[in-house]
Amino acid sequence: MNKLIPGLAILIIAAIYQPHPLLADSDKTIEKSFPATSGGKLDLKLDTGGEIEISGWNEEKVAVTVDLSGRDADEAEIEFVPSASGLTIHSSCDKWRGCKVSAHFTIKVPERFDVALDSKGGGVRIEGVRGKMSGNTMGGALVFTRINGEVHVETMGGDVTVEDSEADGNVSTMGGEVTLRNVKGDIKGTTMGGNVTYDNVTGRSAGTSEKEKEMAVSTMGGDIAIKGASENVRAKTMGGDVEVGKAKEVNVSTMGGDINVEEAPAGAGVSTMGGDIKIHSAGNYVKASTMGGDVTVDAIDGWVKASTMGGDVTVMMVGDPAKGKRDVDLSSMGGDITLTVPAGLSMKFDIEIEYTKKAKEHPKIVSDFPMKIDETPEWEHRFGGDRKHIYGTGSFGGGDNVIKIRTVNSNIYLKKG
């Protein structure tokens, strides 16, 4: 009799740990089709949340497939409300302890159709639809491909991608990356905590005689990359690098990263609190400032003002020296400054080096142009230390443009291009 006890115990334990049929996951699929006409509207109110895929087709109807899974799939309710203007889909689950259900909505709509979204969470993908798209999801990626229309959609926690589309409006995320690629339209992407990339994005005003519109890009904590723009660019980040390919006029600021501008024929104004600045080509003007890096301007056809608190400054002026404003104002608190100008530039020199007894070597002004160079004979006690000054003054070719350069404990080079 006692020999039966171990076997009985095993049976009891197995029964205890056997999954209860009421607690097991269940699956359910709902398929519906509703007549619809172009220009209608799909209204999604998803209290359960869920993944959403919407695509346009050339049928005059809306086809919906809902796949439900999870412990409470049978408790979820999907309500369809057709009307003359389109279709409303409402999902809900009323279990008071919370509903464990996953939903996936696959929806086909006429190509020209509006979409309104209110979801408690889940990714959204819309492809091949022309119309107005609006609303929000509480957490998931947004992907728009081959759309045409107006977009005002946000997610609280996922990446946003718009590509191969014509779209106006804005897309935003609170905690992901934004990528706009091959998009025509006045569209803006913003994020609170990720990178922003614009790749081949052109505004609708491009190529017209109207006042140029501005591409505005911002993020609170990531890099910004604008790989090609046909309009003015304004970009701001609180903590990342900024890279701008080709644009017209560029205005960029970052609190802690490098700035790289490839081409800005209408001018560039850039500033960073802690990184290097490099401008490959600019016209009209350059204004550049950094608190802790180098400033390099490979080619400026216009005037320039550049400053750094702790790096070198290198600037090359190009173009016809007799045309336009060509004043120069360069300063560094601790780096060499090199300025190259066209041979025929008309200049008035205002150059100064301040150096202390702690300087590693005696600084100097080296110029390809004739100027008067003087050095103060006595040490001057200022700001808690002893200092001397070296001045470069005079004019060349009439003195039409002021060349003002300042640095500390470093060299100044004025070269003929």
C-alpha positions in Angstrom: 0.0 0.0 0.0 2.8 2.4 0.8 4.3 1.7 -2.6 1.4 3.6 -4.2 2.0 6.8 -2.3 4.9 8.2 -4.4 3.0 7.5 -7.6 -0.1 9.2 -6.2 2.0 12.2 -5.2 3.4 12.6 -8.7 -0.1 12.5 -10.1 -1.3 15.2 -7.6 1.7 17.4 -8.4 1.2 17.1 -12.1 -2.5 18.0 -11.7 -1.5 21.1 -9.7 0.9 22.4 -12.3 -1.2 21.5 -15.3 -2.2 24.8 -17.0 -5.9 25.6 -16.5 -7.7 25.8 -19.8 -9.3 29.1 -18.7 -5.9 30.7 -18.2 -4.3 29.6 -21.5 -3.9 32.0 -24.4 -6.6 32.0 -27.1 -6.6 33.3 -30.6 -9.4 34.9 -32.5 -9.6 36.4 -36.0 -12.3 38.8 -37.3 -12.7 39.6 -40.9 -15.1 42.3 -42.2 -15.7 44.2 -45.4 -17.7 47.4 -45.9 -18.6 49.4 -49.0 -16.8 52.8 -49.2 -16.1 55.6 -51.6 -13.0 57.6 -52.3 -12.7 60.6 -50.0 -14.2 58.9 -47.0 -12.6 58.5 -43.6 -11.4 55.6 -41.4 -11.7 56.5 -37.7 -9.8 54.2 -35.3 -10.6 54.3 -31.5 -8.6 51.6 -30.0 -8.8 51.3 -26.3 -7.0 48.0 -26.5 -4.2 49.4 -28.5 -2.7 47.2 -31.2 -0.5 47.1 -34.2 -2.0 48.8 -37.3 -1.3 48.3 -41.0 -3.2 50.4 -43.4 -2.7 50.3 -47.2 -4.5 51.9 -50.1 -6.0 49.9 -53.0 -8.2 50.5 -56.0 -11.3 48.8 -54.5 -14.4 50.8 -53.4 -14.5 49.1 -50.0 -12.8 48.9 -46.7 -11.5 45.4 -45.8 -10.5 44.7 -42.2 -8.8 41.7 -40.6 -8.3 41.8 -36.8 -6.1 39.1 -35.2 -6.6 38.9 -31.4 -4.4 36.8 -29.1 -3.6 36.6 -25.4 -5.4 35.4 -22.3 -8.3 37.7 -22.7 -8.8 37.6 -26.5 -12.3 36.3 -26.1 -13.1 39.3 -23.8 -12.1 41.9 -26.4 -14.9 43.6 -28.3 -14.4 45.0 -31.8 -17.2 47.3 -32.9 -17.6 48.4 -36.5 -19.8 51.4 -37.3 -20.2 52.1 -41.0 -21.6 55.4 -42.2 -22.0 57.5 -45.3 -18.7 59.2 -44.6 -16.7 56.0 -44.0 -16.0 53.6 -41.1 -15.4 53.8 -37.4 -13.7 50.9 -35.6 -13.7 50.8 -31.8 -11.9 48.2 -29.7 -12.5 47.7 -26.0 -12.0 45.2 -23.2 -13.9 45.8 -19.9 -12.1 43.4 -17.5 -11.6 45.4 -14.3 -8.2 44.0 -13.5 -6.8 44.8 -16.9 -7.1 43.0 -20.2 -4.3 40.8 -21.5 -4.9 40.9 -25.2 -2.8 41.7 -28.3 -4.5 43.0 -31.4 -3.3 43.4 -35.0 -5.4 45.4 -37.4 -4.8 44.9 -41.2 -6.9 47.3 -43.1 -7.3 48.1 -46.8 -9.0 51.4 -47.8 -9.6 53.2 -51.1 -6.4 55.0 -52.2 -8.0 58.4 -51.5 -9.1 58.2 -47.8 -8.6 60.1 -44.6 -7.4 58.3 -41.4 -7.9 59.4 -37.8 -6.2 57.6 -35.1 -6.6 57.3 -31.3 -4.8 54.3 -29.9 -3.6 53.3 -26.4 -0.5 51.8 -27.9 1.1 50.1 -30.8 2.9 50.7 -34.0 1.3 52.3 -37.1 2.2 51.7 -40.7 0.3 53.5 -43.5 1.2 52.9 -47.2 -0.1 54.1 -50.5 -2.9 56.3 -49.1 -3.8 59.9 -50.2 -5.6 62.0 -47.7 -5.4 63.6 -44.3 -3.8 61.5 -41.5 -4.1 62.6 -37.9 -4.0 61.4 -34.3 -1.7 59.6 -31.9 -0.6 56.3 -30.4 0.6 56.0 -26.8 3.6 53.9 -27.8 4.9 52.5 -31.0 6.7 53.2 -34.3 5.1 55.3 -37.0 5.9 54.4 -40.6 4.5 56.3 -43.6 5.4 55.1 -47.1 4.2 56.4 -50.5 1.6 58.7 -48.9 0.3 61.9 -50.3 -1.5 64.5 -48.2 -1.5 66.2 -44.8 0.0 64.4 -41.8 -0.4 65.4 -38.1 0.5 62.2 -36.1 2.5 61.7 -32.9 3.7 58.7 -30.9 4.8 58.8 -27.2 7.5 56.3 -27.5 8.8 55.0 -30.9 10.6 55.9 -34.1 9.0 57.9 -36.9 9.7 57.3 -40.6 8.3 59.1 -43.6 9.7 58.0 -47.0 8.9 58.2 -50.7 6.0 60.5 -50.1 4.5 64.0 -50.7 3.3 65.3 -47.4 2.7 68.5 -45.4 2.3 68.8 -41.7 4.3 67.4 -38.8 5.3 64.1 -37.2 6.6 63.8 -33.7 7.8 61.3 -31.0 8.6 61.8 -27.4 11.3 59.1 -27.3 12.6 57.9 -30.6 14.3 58.8 -33.9 12.8 60.7 -36.8 13.7 59.9 -40.4 12.4 61.7 -43.4 13.7 60.3 -46.7 12.7 61.2 -50.3 9.9 63.5 -49.2 8.5 66.5 -51.0 6.4 68.9 -48.9 6.4 71.3 -46.0 6.7 68.7 -43.3 8.4 68.9 -39.9 9.7 66.1 -37.7 10.5 66.6 -34.0 11.6 64.4 -31.2 12.3 64.9 -27.5 15.0 62.2 -27.2 16.5 60.9 -30.5 18.3 61.7 -33.7 16.7 63.5 -36.6 17.6 62.7 -40.2 16.4 64.6 -43.3 17.5 62.8 -46.5 16.4 64.4 -49.8 13.6 66.4 -48.4 12.4 69.4 -50.5 9.7 72.0 -49.7 6.9 72.8 -52.1 8.2 76.3 -52.4 11.5 75.2 -54.0 12.1 76.6 -57.4 9.4 79.3 -57.2 9.7 83.0 -57.0 7.8 83.1 -53.7 9.6 83.8 -50.4 11.7 80.8 -49.5 10.2 78.6 -46.8 12.3 77.3 -44.0 13.0 73.7 -43.0 12.9 73.7 -39.2 14.3 70.7 -37.3 14.7 70.2 -33.5 15.5 67.5 -30.9 16.1 67.7 -27.2 18.8 65.0 -27.1 20.2 63.7 -30.3 22.0 64.3 -33.5 20.5 66.1 -36.6 21.5 65.1 -40.1 20.1 67.0 -43.1 21.6 65.4 -46.2 20.0 67.6 -48.8 17.6 70.6 -48.7 16.6 73.1 -51.4 15.5 75.7 -48.9 16.7 77.5 -45.8 17.5 75.3 -42.8 17.0 76.0 -39.1 18.2 73.2 -36.8 18.5 73.0 -33.0 19.5 70.3 -30.6 20.2 70.3 -26.9 22.8 67.6 -27.0 24.2 66.3 -30.3 26.0 66.9 -33.5 24.4 68.7 -36.5 25.3 67.9 -40.1 23.8 69.8 -43.0 24.5 68.9 -46.6 23.4 71.3 -49.3 21.0 74.0 -48.3 20.4 77.7 -49.0 20.8 79.7 -45.7 21.7 77.7 -42.6 21.0 78.6 -39.0 22.2 75.9 -36.5 22.7 75.6 -32.8 23.6 72.8 -30.4 24.5 72.8 -26.7 27.0 70.0 -27.0 28.2 68.7 -30.3 30.0 69.3 -33.6 28.6 71.3 -36.5 29.3 70.4 -40.1 27.8 72.4 -43.0 28.6 71.3 -46.6 27.1 74.1 -48.6 25.2 77.3 -47.7 25.3 79.7 -50.6 23.0 82.3 -48.9 25.0 82.2 -45.6 25.5 80.3 -42.4 25.0 81.2 -38.7 26.1 78.4 -36.4 26.9 78.0 -32.7 27.8 75.2 -30.3 28.7 75.2 -26.6 31.2 72.4 -26.9 32.4 71.1 -30.3 34.1 71.8 -33.6 32.6 73.8 -36.4 33.4 73.1 -40.1 31.9 74.9 -43.0 33.0 73.7 -46.4 31.4 76.4 -48.6 29.3 79.5 -47.9 28.3 82.6 -49.6 27.2 86.1 -48.3 28.3 85.5 -44.7 29.4 83.1 -42.0 28.8 83.7 -38.2 30.3 80.9 -36.2 31.0 80.5 -32.4 32.0 77.7 -30.2 33.0 77.5 -26.5 35.4 74.6 -26.9 36.6 73.6 -30.3 38.1 74.6 -33.6 36.4 76.7 -36.3 37.2 75.9 -40.0 35.8 77.7 -43.0 37.1 76.2 -46.2 35.5 78.8 -48.5 33.6 82.0 -47.7 32.5 84.3 -50.5 31.5 87.2 -48.3 32.1 88.5 -44.7 32.9 86.3 -41.7 32.8 86.5 -37.9 34.1 83.5 -36.0 35.1 83.0 -32.4 36.2 80.2 -30.1 37.1 80.0 -26.4 39.7 77.2 -26.8 40.7 76.2 -30.3 42.1 77.3 -33.6 40.4 79.3 -36.3 41.1 78.7 -40.0 39.3 80.7 -42.7 39.8 81.0 -46.5 38.1 83.8 -48.4 37.2 83.2 -52.0 35.5 85.0 -54.8 35.8 88.5 -56.4 37.5 90.7 -53.7 35.9 93.8 -55.2 32.3 92.6 -54.7 30.2 92.8 -51.6 31.0 93.1 -47.9 34.2 91.3 -46.9 34.9 92.4 -43.3 36.6 89.8 -41.1 36.3 89.4 -37.3 38.1 86.4 -35.9 39.0 85.6 -32.3 40.3 82.8 -30.0 41.1 82.7 -26.4 43.9 80.2 -26.9 44.5 79.0 -30.4 46.2 80.0 -33.7 44.3 81.9 -36.3 44.9 81.6 -40.0 43.2 83.8 -42.6 43.7 83.4 -46.3 42.4 86.2 -48.6 42.4 87.0 -52.3 45.5 88.9 -53.4 43.5 92.0 -54.4 41.4 92.4 -51.3 41.3 96.0 -50.0 42.0 95.8 -46.3 42.5 97.8 -43.1 44.3 95.8 -40.4 43.3 95.6 -36.8 45.3 92.6 -35.4 46.2 91.9 -31.8 47.9 89.1 -29.8 47.8 89.2 -26.1 50.4 87.0 -24.4 51.4 86.2 -20.8 54.6 85.0 -19.1 53.1 81.5 -19.1 53.1 81.4 -22.9 54.9 78.3 -24.2 56.7 80.4 -26.9 56.8 84.0 -28.0 53.8 84.4 -30.3 54.0 86.2 -33.6 52.1 87.8 -36.5 53.1 86.4 -39.9 51.7 88.3 -42.9 52.0 88.0 -46.6 50.9 91.6 -46.8 52.9 94.6 -45.6 51.7 96.0 -42.2 53.2 97.7 -39.1 53.9 95.3 -36.2 54.5 96.7 -32.8 54.9 95.1 -29.3 54.4 96.8 -26.0 57.7 97.1 -24.2 56.5 96.7 -20.6 54.5 94.0 -18.8 51.0 95.1 -17.9 49.4 93.6 -14.8 45.8 92.6 -15.6 43.4 89.9 -14.5 45.8 88.5 -11.9 48.8 88.2 -14.3 51.4 90.0 -16.4 50.6 90.6 -20.1 52.0 92.1 -23.2 50.5 92.9 -26.6 51.5 92.6 -30.2 49.7 94.8 -32.7 49.4 94.6 -36.5 48.1 97.8 -38.2 48.0 99.6 -41.5 46.1 99.1 -44.7 46.4 97.5 -48.1 44.7 98.4 -51.4 42.7 101.3 -50.0 41.5 99.8 -46.7 37.8 99.2 -47.6 37.4 96.0 -45.5 38.3 95.7 -41.8 40.4 92.7 -40.9 40.0 92.3 -37.1 41.8 89.4 -35.5 42.4 88.6 -31.8 44.0 85.7 -30.0 45.9 84.9 -26.7 49.3 83.2 -26.4 49.1 82.0 -30.0 50.0 83.0 -33.5 48.2 84.9 -36.3 48.8 84.1 -39.9 47.5 86.3 -42.8 48.1 84.6 -46.1 47.6 85.6 -49.8 45.4 83.2 -51.7 
